[in-house]
Amino acid sequence: MMNRIKEVLMEQGRTQAWLANRIGKSYVVTTNYVNNKTQPSIPVLYQIADVLGVDVRELLVSSRR
């Protein structure tokens, strides 16, 4: 699974440090989410969507082509 967290942060002009602070995760953990090295759990993904003010589906890359 891939996510679009990085793109949404860039669109909003926000930083990874800002997101880390808002979701209560370390900068390293958040950076791994943003760079698709690890994927957040479903509850954390919903939390990220809420903090960014987007529908959780906007953070996901479709597996269908």
mmCIF file of the N, C-alpha and C atoms, coordinates in Angstrom:
data_MODEL
# 
_entry.id   MODEL 
# 
loop_
_atom_site.group_PDB 
_atom_site.id 
_atom_site.type_symbol 
_atom_site.label_atom_id 
_atom_site.label_alt_id 
_atom_site.label_comp_id 
_atom_site.label_asym_id 
_atom_site.label_entity_id 
_atom_site.label_seq_id 
_atom_site.pdbx_PDB_ins_code 
_atom_site.Cartn_x 
_atom_site.Cartn_y 
_atom_site.Cartn_z 
_atom_site.occupancy 
_atom_site.B_iso_or_equiv 
_atom_site.pdbx_formal_charge 
_atom_site.auth_seq_id 
_atom_site.auth_comp_id 
_atom_site.auth_asym_id 
_atom_site.auth_atom_id 
_atom_site.pdbx_PDB_model_num 
ATOM 1   N N  . MET A 1 1  ? 0.843   -1.179 0.000   1.00 0.00 ? 1  MET A N  1 
ATOM 2   C CA . MET A 1 1  ? 0.000   0.000  0.000   1.00 0.00 ? 1  MET A CA 1 
ATOM 3   C C  . MET A 1 1  ? 0.884   1.237  0.000   1.00 0.00 ? 1  MET A C  1 
ATOM 4   N N  . MET A 1 2  ? 0.472   2.206  -0.724  1.00 0.00 ? 2  MET A N  1 
ATOM 5   C CA . MET A 1 2  ? 1.168   3.487  -0.761  1.00 0.00 ? 2  MET A CA 1 
ATOM 6   C C  . MET A 1 2  ? 0.198   4.556  -0.281  1.00 0.00 ? 2  MET A C  1 
ATOM 7   N N  . ASN A 1 3  ? 0.746   5.648  0.204   1.00 0.00 ? 3  ASN A N  1 
ATOM 8   C CA . ASN A 1 3  ? -0.118  6.744  0.648   1.00 0.00 ? 3  ASN A CA 1 
ATOM 9   C C  . ASN A 1 3  ? 0.331   8.055  0.004   1.00 0.00 ? 3  ASN A C  1 
ATOM 10  N N  . ARG A 1 4  ? -0.533  9.048  0.113   1.00 0.00 ? 4  ARG A N  1 
ATOM 11  C CA . ARG A 1 4  ? -0.296  10.362 -0.468  1.00 0.00 ? 4  ARG A CA 1 
ATOM 12  C C  . ARG A 1 4  ? -0.065  11.434 0.596   1.00 0.00 ? 4  ARG A C  1 
ATOM 13  N N  . ILE A 1 5  ? 0.368   11.047 1.760   1.00 0.00 ? 5  ILE A N  1 
ATOM 14  C CA . ILE A 1 5  ? 0.541   12.010 2.850   1.00 0.00 ? 5  ILE A CA 1 
ATOM 15  C C  . ILE A 1 5  ? 1.496   13.126 2.420   1.00 0.00 ? 5  ILE A C  1 
ATOM 16  N N  . LYS A 1 6  ? 2.593   12.763 1.793   1.00 0.00 ? 6  LYS A N  1 
ATOM 17  C CA . LYS A 1 6  ? 3.584   13.760 1.379   1.00 0.00 ? 6  LYS A CA 1 
ATOM 18  C C  . LYS A 1 6  ? 2.962   14.792 0.431   1.00 0.00 ? 6  LYS A C  1 
ATOM 19  N N  . GLU A 1 7  ? 2.199   14.322 -0.556  1.00 0.00 ? 7  GLU A N  1 
ATOM 20  C CA . GLU A 1 7  ? 1.592   15.226 -1.516  1.00 0.00 ? 7  GLU A CA 1 
ATOM 21  C C  . GLU A 1 7  ? 0.596   16.171 -0.843  1.00 0.00 ? 7  GLU A C  1 
ATOM 22  N N  . VAL A 1 8  ? -0.196  15.636 0.078   1.00 0.00 ? 8  VAL A N  1 
ATOM 23  C CA . VAL A 1 8  ? -1.180  16.479 0.763   1.00 0.00 ? 8  VAL A CA 1 
ATOM 24  C C  . VAL A 1 8  ? -0.475  17.516 1.636   1.00 0.00 ? 8  VAL A C  1 
ATOM 25  N N  . LEU A 1 9  ? 0.575   17.118 2.330   1.00 0.00 ? 9  LEU A N  1 
ATOM 26  C CA . LEU A 1 9  ? 1.343   18.086 3.124   1.00 0.00 ? 9  LEU A CA 1 
ATOM 27  C C  . LEU A 1 9  ? 1.879   19.201 2.233   1.00 0.00 ? 9  LEU A C  1 
ATOM 28  N N  . MET A 1 10 ? 2.432   18.830 1.081   1.00 0.00 ? 10 MET A N  1 
ATOM 29  C CA . MET A 1 10 ? 2.984   19.831 0.164   1.00 0.00 ? 10 MET A CA 1 
ATOM 30  C C  . MET A 1 10 ? 1.888   20.749 -0.355  1.00 0.00 ? 10 MET A C  1 
ATOM 31  N N  . GLU A 1 11 ? 0.733   20.183 -0.723  1.00 0.00 ? 11 GLU A N  1 
ATOM 32  C CA . GLU A 1 11 ? -0.387  20.990 -1.208  1.00 0.00 ? 11 GLU A CA 1 
ATOM 33  C C  . GLU A 1 11 ? -0.830  22.015 -0.171  1.00 0.00 ? 11 GLU A C  1 
ATOM 34  N N  . GLN A 1 12 ? -0.756  21.629 1.103   1.00 0.00 ? 12 GLN A N  1 
ATOM 35  C CA . GLN A 1 12 ? -1.208  22.508 2.183   1.00 0.00 ? 12 GLN A CA 1 
ATOM 36  C C  . GLN A 1 12 ? -0.097  23.396 2.732   1.00 0.00 ? 12 GLN A C  1 
ATOM 37  N N  . GLY A 1 13 ? 1.126   23.196 2.267   1.00 0.00 ? 13 GLY A N  1 
ATOM 38  C CA . GLY A 1 13 ? 2.250   23.993 2.746   1.00 0.00 ? 13 GLY A CA 1 
ATOM 39  C C  . GLY A 1 13 ? 2.627   23.657 4.190   1.00 0.00 ? 13 GLY A C  1 
ATOM 40  N N  . ARG A 1 14 ? 2.424   22.422 4.564   1.00 0.00 ? 14 ARG A N  1 
ATOM 41  C CA . ARG A 1 14 ? 2.728   21.992 5.935   1.00 0.00 ? 14 ARG A CA 1 
ATOM 42  C C  . ARG A 1 14 ? 3.959   21.090 5.940   1.00 0.00 ? 14 ARG A C  1 
ATOM 43  N N  . THR A 1 15 ? 4.573   20.960 7.109   1.00 0.00 ? 15 THR A N  1 
ATOM 44  C CA . THR A 1 15 ? 5.795   20.169 7.225   1.00 0.00 ? 15 THR A CA 1 
ATOM 45  C C  . THR A 1 15 ? 5.544   18.845 7.942   1.00 0.00 ? 15 THR A C  1 
ATOM 46  N N  . GLN A 1 16 ? 6.491   17.957 7.792   1.00 0.00 ? 16 GLN A N  1 
ATOM 47  C CA . GLN A 1 16 ? 6.433   16.679 8.499   1.00 0.00 ? 16 GLN A CA 1 
ATOM 48  C C  . GLN A 1 16 ? 6.511   16.897 10.012  1.00 0.00 ? 16 GLN A C  1 
ATOM 49  N N  . ALA A 1 17 ? 7.290   17.859 10.435  1.00 0.00 ? 17 ALA A N  1 
ATOM 50  C CA . ALA A 1 17 ? 7.400   18.166 11.865  1.00 0.00 ? 17 ALA A CA 1 
ATOM 51  C C  . ALA A 1 17 ? 6.058   18.631 12.420  1.00 0.00 ? 17 ALA A C  1 
ATOM 52  N N  . TRP A 1 18 ? 5.348   19.453 11.652  1.00 0.00 ? 18 TRP A N  1 
ATOM 53  C CA . TRP A 1 18 ? 4.019   19.916 12.063  1.00 0.00 ? 18 TRP A CA 1 
ATOM 54  C C  . TRP A 1 18 ? 3.089   18.728 12.236  1.00 0.00 ? 18 TRP A C  1 
ATOM 55  N N  . LEU A 1 19 ? 3.090   17.815 11.257  1.00 0.00 ? 19 LEU A N  1 
ATOM 56  C CA . LEU A 1 19 ? 2.223   16.643 11.325  1.00 0.00 ? 19 LEU A CA 1 
ATOM 57  C C  . LEU A 1 19 ? 2.596   15.762 12.512  1.00 0.00 ? 19 LEU A C  1 
ATOM 58  N N  . ALA A 1 20 ? 3.877   15.541 12.719  1.00 0.00 ? 20 ALA A N  1 
ATOM 59  C CA . ALA A 1 20 ? 4.331   14.718 13.841  1.00 0.00 ? 20 ALA A CA 1 
ATOM 60  C C  . ALA A 1 20 ? 3.814   15.274 15.163  1.00 0.00 ? 20 ALA A C  1 
ATOM 61  N N  . ASN A 1 21 ? 3.903   16.575 15.320  1.00 0.00 ? 21 ASN A N  1 
ATOM 62  C CA . ASN A 1 21 ? 3.431   17.230 16.537  1.00 0.00 ? 21 ASN A CA 1 
ATOM 63  C C  . ASN A 1 21 ? 1.924   17.047 16.704  1.00 0.00 ? 21 ASN A C  1 
ATOM 64  N N  . ARG A 1 22 ? 1.177   17.203 15.621  1.00 0.00 ? 22 ARG A N  1 
ATOM 65  C CA . ARG A 1 22 ? -0.285  17.128 15.681  1.00 0.00 ? 22 ARG A CA 1 
ATOM 66  C C  . ARG A 1 22 ? -0.807  15.718 15.955  1.00 0.00 ? 22 ARG A C  1 
ATOM 67  N N  . ILE A 1 23 ? -0.086  14.685 15.471  1.00 0.00 ? 23 ILE A N  1 
ATOM 68  C CA . ILE A 1 23 ? -0.566  13.316 15.673  1.00 0.00 ? 23 ILE A CA 1 
ATOM 69  C C  . ILE A 1 23 ? 0.112   12.625 16.859  1.00 0.00 ? 23 ILE A C  1 
ATOM 70  N N  . GLY A 1 24 ? 1.022   13.324 17.507  1.00 0.00 ? 24 GLY A N  1 
ATOM 71  C CA . GLY A 1 24 ? 1.667   12.772 18.694  1.00 0.00 ? 24 GLY A CA 1 
ATOM 72  C C  . GLY A 1 24 ? 2.640   11.640 18.414  1.00 0.00 ? 24 GLY A C  1 
ATOM 73  N N  . LYS A 1 25 ? 3.255   11.681 17.246  1.00 0.00 ? 25 LYS A N  1 
ATOM 74  C CA . LYS A 1 25 ? 4.254   10.671 16.875  1.00 0.00 ? 25 LYS A CA 1 
ATOM 75  C C  . LYS A 1 25 ? 5.598   11.362 16.725  1.00 0.00 ? 25 LYS A C  1 
ATOM 76  N N  . SER A 1 26 ? 6.668   10.582 16.830  1.00 0.00 ? 26 SER A N  1 
ATOM 77  C CA . SER A 1 26 ? 7.996   11.167 16.660  1.00 0.00 ? 26 SER A CA 1 
ATOM 78  C C  . SER A 1 26 ? 8.187   11.606 15.206  1.00 0.00 ? 26 SER A C  1 
ATOM 79  N N  . TYR A 1 27 ? 9.148   12.491 15.020  1.00 0.00 ? 27 TYR A N  1 
ATOM 80  C CA . TYR A 1 27 ? 9.458   12.956 13.670  1.00 0.00 ? 27 TYR A CA 1 
ATOM 81  C C  . TYR A 1 27 ? 9.884   11.786 12.790  1.00 0.00 ? 27 TYR A C  1 
ATOM 82  N N  . VAL A 1 28 ? 10.679  10.870 13.345  1.00 0.00 ? 28 VAL A N  1 
ATOM 83  C CA . VAL A 1 28 ? 11.173  9.724  12.572  1.00 0.00 ? 28 VAL A CA 1 
ATOM 84  C C  . VAL A 1 28 ? 10.019  8.831  12.116  1.00 0.00 ? 28 VAL A C  1 
ATOM 85  N N  . VAL A 1 29 ? 9.095   8.531  13.013  1.00 0.00 ? 29 VAL A N  1 
ATOM 86  C CA . VAL A 1 29 ? 7.936   7.702  12.652  1.00 0.00 ? 29 VAL A CA 1 
ATOM 87  C C  . VAL A 1 29 ? 7.121   8.394  11.571  1.00 0.00 ? 29 VAL A C  1 
ATOM 88  N N  . THR A 1 30 ? 6.870   9.674  11.748  1.00 0.00 ? 30 THR A N  1 
ATOM 89  C CA . THR A 1 30 ? 6.084   10.425 10.777  1.00 0.00 ? 30 THR A CA 1 
ATOM 90  C C  . THR A 1 30 ? 6.788   10.488 9.428   1.00 0.00 ? 30 THR A C  1 
ATOM 91  N N  . THR A 1 31 ? 8.088   10.694 9.428   1.00 0.00 ? 31 THR A N  1 
ATOM 92  C CA . THR A 1 31 ? 8.855   10.716 8.184   1.00 0.00 ? 31 THR A CA 1 
ATOM 93  C C  . THR A 1 31 ? 8.747   9.382  7.458   1.00 0.00 ? 31 THR A C  1 
ATOM 94  N N  . ASN A 1 32 ? 8.762   8.303  8.202   1.00 0.00 ? 32 ASN A N  1 
ATOM 95  C CA . ASN A 1 32 ? 8.608   6.992  7.575   1.00 0.00 ? 32 ASN A CA 1 
ATOM 96  C C  . ASN A 1 32 ? 7.233   6.849  6.932   1.00 0.00 ? 32 ASN A C  1 
ATOM 97  N N  . TYR A 1 33 ? 6.198   7.376  7.573   1.00 0.00 ? 33 TYR A N  1 
ATOM 98  C CA . TYR A 1 33 ? 4.862   7.373  6.963   1.00 0.00 ? 33 TYR A CA 1 
ATOM 99  C C  . TYR A 1 33 ? 4.860   8.203  5.683   1.00 0.00 ? 33 TYR A C  1 
ATOM 100 N N  . VAL A 1 34 ? 5.405   9.408  5.783   1.00 0.00 ? 34 VAL A N  1 
ATOM 101 C CA . VAL A 1 34 ? 5.382   10.355 4.663   1.00 0.00 ? 34 VAL A CA 1 
ATOM 102 C C  . VAL A 1 34 ? 6.158   9.816  3.460   1.00 0.00 ? 34 VAL A C  1 
ATOM 103 N N  . ASN A 1 35 ? 7.250   9.119  3.724   1.00 0.00 ? 35 ASN A N  1 
ATOM 104 C CA . ASN A 1 35 ? 8.092   8.599  2.644   1.00 0.00 ? 35 ASN A CA 1 
ATOM 105 C C  . ASN A 1 35 ? 7.747   7.167  2.244   1.00 0.00 ? 35 ASN A C  1 
ATOM 106 N N  . ASN A 1 36 ? 6.621   6.660  2.739   1.00 0.00 ? 36 ASN A N  1 
ATOM 107 C CA . ASN A 1 36 ? 6.140   5.321  2.395   1.00 0.00 ? 36 ASN A CA 1 
ATOM 108 C C  . ASN A 1 36 ? 7.117   4.210  2.754   1.00 0.00 ? 36 ASN A C  1 
ATOM 109 N N  . LYS A 1 37 ? 7.923   4.428  3.795   1.00 0.00 ? 37 LYS A N  1 
ATOM 110 C CA . LYS A 1 37 ? 8.796   3.358  4.288   1.00 0.00 ? 37 LYS A CA 1 
ATOM 111 C C  . LYS A 1 37 ? 8.019   2.426  5.206   1.00 0.00 ? 37 LYS A C  1 
ATOM 112 N N  . THR A 1 38 ? 7.077   2.992  5.953   1.00 0.00 ? 38 THR A N  1 
ATOM 113 C CA . THR A 1 38 ? 6.123   2.216  6.746   1.00 0.00 ? 38 THR A CA 1 
ATOM 114 C C  . THR A 1 38 ? 4.761   2.856  6.546   1.00 0.00 ? 38 THR A C  1 
ATOM 115 N N  . GLN A 1 39 ? 3.733   2.078  6.791   1.00 0.00 ? 39 GLN A N  1 
ATOM 116 C CA . GLN A 1 39 ? 2.379   2.591  6.645   1.00 0.00 ? 39 GLN A CA 1 
ATOM 117 C C  . GLN A 1 39 ? 1.736   2.746  8.018   1.00 0.00 ? 39 GLN A C  1 
ATOM 118 N N  . PRO A 1 40 ? 1.003   3.814  8.209   1.00 0.00 ? 40 PRO A N  1 
ATOM 119 C CA . PRO A 1 40 ? 0.318   3.998  9.494   1.00 0.00 ? 40 PRO A CA 1 
ATOM 120 C C  . PRO A 1 40 ? -0.800  2.971  9.640   1.00 0.00 ? 40 PRO A C  1 
ATOM 121 N N  . SER A 1 41 ? -1.113  2.664  10.877  1.00 0.00 ? 41 SER A N  1 
ATOM 122 C CA . SER A 1 41 ? -2.269  1.803  11.122  1.00 0.00 ? 41 SER A CA 1 
ATOM 123 C C  . SER A 1 41 ? -3.521  2.542  10.648  1.00 0.00 ? 41 SER A C  1 
ATOM 124 N N  . ILE A 1 42 ? -4.608  1.814  10.495  1.00 0.00 ? 42 ILE A N  1 
ATOM 125 C CA . ILE A 1 42 ? -5.856  2.435  10.044  1.00 0.00 ? 42 ILE A CA 1 
ATOM 126 C C  . ILE A 1 42 ? -6.294  3.556  10.999  1.00 0.00 ? 42 ILE A C  1 
ATOM 127 N N  . PRO A 1 43 ? -6.271  3.331  12.333  1.00 0.00 ? 43 PRO A N  1 
ATOM 128 C CA . PRO A 1 43 ? -6.655  4.436  13.231  1.00 0.00 ? 43 PRO A CA 1 
ATOM 129 C C  . PRO A 1 43 ? -5.751  5.672  13.079  1.00 0.00 ? 43 PRO A C  1 
ATOM 130 N N  . VAL A 1 44 ? -4.453  5.454  12.898  1.00 0.00 ? 44 VAL A N  1 
ATOM 131 C CA . VAL A 1 44 ? -3.530  6.586  12.732  1.00 0.00 ? 44 VAL A CA 1 
ATOM 132 C C  . VAL A 1 44 ? -3.785  7.263  11.390  1.00 0.00 ? 44 VAL A C  1 
ATOM 133 N N  . LEU A 1 45 ? -4.084  6.493  10.355  1.00 0.00 ? 45 LEU A N  1 
ATOM 134 C CA . LEU A 1 45 ? -4.394  7.075  9.061   1.00 0.00 ? 45 LEU A CA 1 
ATOM 135 C C  . LEU A 1 45 ? -5.623  7.981  9.153   1.00 0.00 ? 45 LEU A C  1 
ATOM 136 N N  . TYR A 1 46 ? -6.631  7.536  9.895   1.00 0.00 ? 46 TYR A N  1 
ATOM 137 C CA . TYR A 1 46 ? -7.821  8.375  10.107  1.00 0.00 ? 46 TYR A CA 1 
ATOM 138 C C  . TYR A 1 46 ? -7.462  9.634  10.892  1.00 0.00 ? 46 TYR A C  1 
ATOM 139 N N  . GLN A 1 47 ? -6.568  9.500  11.864  1.00 0.00 ? 47 GLN A N  1 
ATOM 140 C CA . GLN A 1 47 ? -6.134  10.655 12.647  1.00 0.00 ? 47 GLN A CA 1 
ATOM 141 C C  . GLN A 1 47 ? -5.409  11.660 11.742  1.00 0.00 ? 47 GLN A C  1 
ATOM 142 N N  . ILE A 1 48 ? -4.540  11.157 10.879  1.00 0.00 ? 48 ILE A N  1 
ATOM 143 C CA . ILE A 1 48 ? -3.820  12.028 9.949   1.00 0.00 ? 48 ILE A CA 1 
ATOM 144 C C  . ILE A 1 48 ? -4.801  12.747 9.035   1.00 0.00 ? 48 ILE A C  1 
ATOM 145 N N  . ALA A 1 49 ? -5.777  12.017 8.506   1.00 0.00 ? 49 ALA A N  1 
ATOM 146 C CA . ALA A 1 49 ? -6.783  12.623 7.632   1.00 0.00 ? 49 ALA A CA 1 
ATOM 147 C C  . ALA A 1 49 ? -7.530  13.725 8.367   1.00 0.00 ? 49 ALA A C  1 
ATOM 148 N N  . ASP A 1 50 ? -7.881  13.468 9.617   1.00 0.00 ? 50 ASP A N  1 
ATOM 149 C CA . ASP A 1 50 ? -8.602  14.458 10.410  1.00 0.00 ? 50 ASP A CA 1 
ATOM 150 C C  . ASP A 1 50 ? -7.750  15.712 10.616  1.00 0.00 ? 50 ASP A C  1 
ATOM 151 N N  . VAL A 1 51 ? -6.495  15.527 10.975  1.00 0.00 ? 51 VAL A N  1 
ATOM 152 C CA . VAL A 1 51 ? -5.592  16.660 11.201  1.00 0.00 ? 51 VAL A CA 1 
ATOM 153 C C  . VAL A 1 51 ? -5.409  17.473 9.925   1.00 0.00 ? 51 VAL A C  1 
ATOM 154 N N  . LEU A 1 52 ? -5.330  16.776 8.788   1.00 0.00 ? 52 LEU A N  1 
ATOM 155 C CA . LEU A 1 52 ? -5.139  17.465 7.515   1.00 0.00 ? 52 LEU A CA 1 
ATOM 156 C C  . LEU A 1 52 ? -6.445  17.993 6.937   1.00 0.00 ? 52 LEU A C  1 
ATOM 157 N N  . GLY A 1 53 ? -7.566  17.601 7.520   1.00 0.00 ? 53 GLY A N  1 
ATOM 158 C CA . GLY A 1 53 ? -8.857  18.078 7.049   1.00 0.00 ? 53 GLY A CA 1 
ATOM 159 C C  . GLY A 1 53 ? -9.263  17.508 5.706   1.00 0.00 ? 53 GLY A C  1 
ATOM 160 N N  . VAL A 1 54 ? -8.886  16.247 5.463   1.00 0.00 ? 54 VAL A N  1 
ATOM 161 C CA . VAL A 1 54 ? -9.231  15.599 4.200   1.00 0.00 ? 54 VAL A CA 1 
ATOM 162 C C  . VAL A 1 54 ? -9.928  14.276 4.486   1.00 0.00 ? 54 VAL A C  1 
ATOM 163 N N  . ASP A 1 55 ? -10.620 13.773 3.484   1.00 0.00 ? 55 ASP A N  1 
ATOM 164 C CA . ASP A 1 55 ? -11.217 12.449 3.573   1.00 0.00 ? 55 ASP A CA 1 
ATOM 165 C C  . ASP A 1 55 ? -10.076 11.430 3.541   1.00 0.00 ? 55 ASP A C  1 
ATOM 166 N N  . VAL A 1 56 ? -10.179 10.407 4.351   1.00 0.00 ? 56 VAL A N  1 
ATOM 167 C CA . VAL A 1 56 ? -9.105  9.412  4.434   1.00 0.00 ? 56 VAL A CA 1 
ATOM 168 C C  . VAL A 1 56 ? -8.789  8.813  3.064   1.00 0.00 ? 56 VAL A C  1 
ATOM 169 N N  . ARG A 1 57 ? -9.782  8.726  2.190   1.00 0.00 ? 57 ARG A N  1 
ATOM 170 C CA . ARG A 1 57 ? -9.558  8.169  0.855   1.00 0.00 ? 57 ARG A CA 1 
ATOM 171 C C  . ARG A 1 57 ? -8.600  9.018  0.030   1.00 0.00 ? 57 ARG A C  1 
ATOM 172 N N  . GLU A 1 58 ? -8.501  10.308 0.351   1.00 0.00 ? 58 GLU A N  1 
ATOM 173 C CA . GLU A 1 58 ? -7.564  11.180 -0.371  1.00 0.00 ? 58 GLU A CA 1 
ATOM 174 C C  . GLU A 1 58 ? -6.116  10.868 -0.037  1.00 0.00 ? 58 GLU A C  1 
ATOM 175 N N  . LEU A 1 59 ? -5.896  10.136 1.034   1.00 0.00 ? 59 LEU A N  1 
ATOM 176 C CA . LEU A 1 59 ? -4.532  9.805  1.440   1.00 0.00 ? 59 LEU A CA 1 
ATOM 177 C C  . LEU A 1 59 ? -4.051  8.481  0.849   1.00 0.00 ? 59 LEU A C  1 
ATOM 178 N N  . LEU A 1 60 ? -4.942  7.766  0.197   1.00 0.00 ? 60 LEU A N  1 
ATOM 179 C CA . LEU A 1 60 ? -4.604  6.445  -0.315  1.00 0.00 ? 60 LEU A CA 1 
ATOM 180 C C  . LEU A 1 60 ? -4.421  6.454  -1.824  1.00 0.00 ? 60 LEU A C  1 
ATOM 181 N N  . VAL A 1 61 ? -3.505  5.626  -2.297  1.00 0.00 ? 61 VAL A N  1 
ATOM 182 C CA . VAL A 1 61 ? -3.297  5.435  -3.713  1.00 0.00 ? 61 VAL A CA 1 
ATOM 183 C C  . VAL A 1 61 ? -4.119  4.216  -4.114  1.00 0.00 ? 61 VAL A C  1 
ATOM 184 N N  . SER A 1 62 ? -4.948  4.359  -5.109  1.00 0.00 ? 62 SER A N  1 
ATOM 185 C CA . SER A 1 62 ? -5.800  3.266  -5.548  1.00 0.00 ? 62 SER A CA 1 
ATOM 186 C C  . SER A 1 62 ? -4.956  2.118  -6.092  1.00 0.00 ? 62 SER A C  1 
ATOM 187 N N  . SER A 1 63 ? -5.373  0.910  -5.753  1.00 0.00 ? 63 SER A N  1 
ATOM 188 C CA . SER A 1 63 ? -4.689  -0.267 -6.277  1.00 0.00 ? 63 SER A CA 1 
ATOM 189 C C  . SER A 1 63 ? -5.280  -0.683 -7.624  1.00 0.00 ? 63 SER A C  1 
ATOM 190 N N  . ARG A 1 64 ? -6.365  -0.041 -7.995  1.00 0.00 ? 64 ARG A N  1 
ATOM 191 C CA . ARG A 1 64 ? -7.002  -0.319 -9.294  1.00 0.00 ? 64 ARG A CA 1 
ATOM 192 C C  . ARG A 1 64 ? -6.461  0.623  -10.336 1.00 0.00 ? 64 ARG A C  1 
ATOM 193 N N  . ARG A 1 65 ? -6.393  0.154  -11.525 1.00 0.00 ? 65 ARG A N  1 
ATOM 194 C CA . ARG A 1 65 ? -5.899  1.001  -12.615 1.00 0.00 ? 65 ARG A CA 1 
ATOM 195 C C  . ARG A 1 65 ? -6.960  1.291  -13.602 1.00 0.00 ? 65 ARG A C  1 
# 
